[in-house]
Amino acid sequence: MVGGLLGGPPPPPPVRVVRIGGQIIAPKLVKKVPPVYPPLATQGRISGLVILEAQVDVNGHVKTAKILRGHPLFDEAAVAAVTQWRYKPLLLNGEPTEFILTVTVFFNVSSPAGEESP
């Protein structure tokens, strides 16, 4: 091959992702954004919960949030909130490591968006 590299540069190492559980404990949640209570749910006085699987990058930012189970009325609000959450980075053997954890977001009509009742 004239003027080029044979084979090109080596591929980057695969990203290591671990699942929280067992001896691997979730890092501290440092920023928790409450979900916006959907107006239709408020009008209908509907409560519920959404269980999500969140993947967090090496800096503690939620990269993705996937619905595992929940009320469809709350899915979008739960994903929008959880993707804004921030965790302390997870260090395994001194190396920042991506992780996956299960998150539950509660929606309660008596205290919309996680606010305390008066």
N, C-alpha and C positions, 0 to 999 in steps of 0.2 A: 504494500500500500504506500503510495508516494505522498509524502507530506502529512501523514496522519499517524495515529497511534494504533498499533495492533491490539485489538481486544478492548481498548478504552480503559477508563479508570475502574477500579474495583467497585462493586455495588456497595451501598451503605449497609451497615449491620442492621439486622431486623430489630424493630422496636420491641422492647420487652414490656409486656403488660401482665400484671398479676391481678388475681381476684382477691378482694378483701374477704377474710374469713380465716378460721383456724388461728394460727399464730401471727398472721398478718392483720394488724389492726388499722382501721381507717385513720388517716391523719385528721387533725382538728379542722372543723369547718370554720373558716375565718370570715366569710361573707355569705349570709343567707338572705336572698331576696324572696319576700313572700309572694305567693301567686296573686294575680288579679282575679277576684271572684267574678265569674261570668254573670252579666246582668240577667240573663235568662234563668240562671240558677237562683239568683237572689229573688227574682219575681216569683218563681215557683217554690221558694223555700226548700231547695234541694241541697242536701249534704252528701258528701262522698269522699272517696280517696282515690289516689292514683299511685300505683307502684311502678317505678321506673328503674332501668339499669343505666347508670351513668358511667361514662369513660372519662377519666381525668388525666390530663397531660402531666409532664414532668414538672411544670411550673404551678400546678394546682388548679388550672382552669378546666372546667367541664367542657370536653370536646363534643360529646354526643350524649343525648338522653333518649332512650328508647322505651316506649310504653310496654310494660309487661301485663298490667291488668289495671282496670279502673273504670270509672264512669266516663263515657265518651264526651259528655258535656264539659268535663274538666281537663281532658287530655292536653289540649293546646296551651292552656294557662299553666299547667304543671310543667310542661317542657320549657316554656318561655322563662319560667322562674328558675328552674334547676340549671339551665344552661348559663345562668348568670352567677351561680354559686362559685365560691373559691375555697380551696382547701390548702392547708400547708402541704408543701411537696412531700411525697413519700420517699424516704431514703432506705434502700436495701443495700447493705454492705457499703454504705457511703455513696451509692449511686442513685441519682434521682430516677424514679421508676414510675411509668404510667400505671394506673390501676383502674379496676372496674368495681363498682359497688352498687348495691340495691338501695334505693331511696324511696320513702313513702311520703307523699304530700297529702295532708288532710285539708278538706274543705268543709267548714262547719258554718251553717247558716246563722247561728247565733253570734259568731265572731268572724265575719268575712275577711279574707286575706290574712288570716292569722292574727288579727288584732284582738286585744283583750276586750272582754265585755265591760261596759261601764258599771 
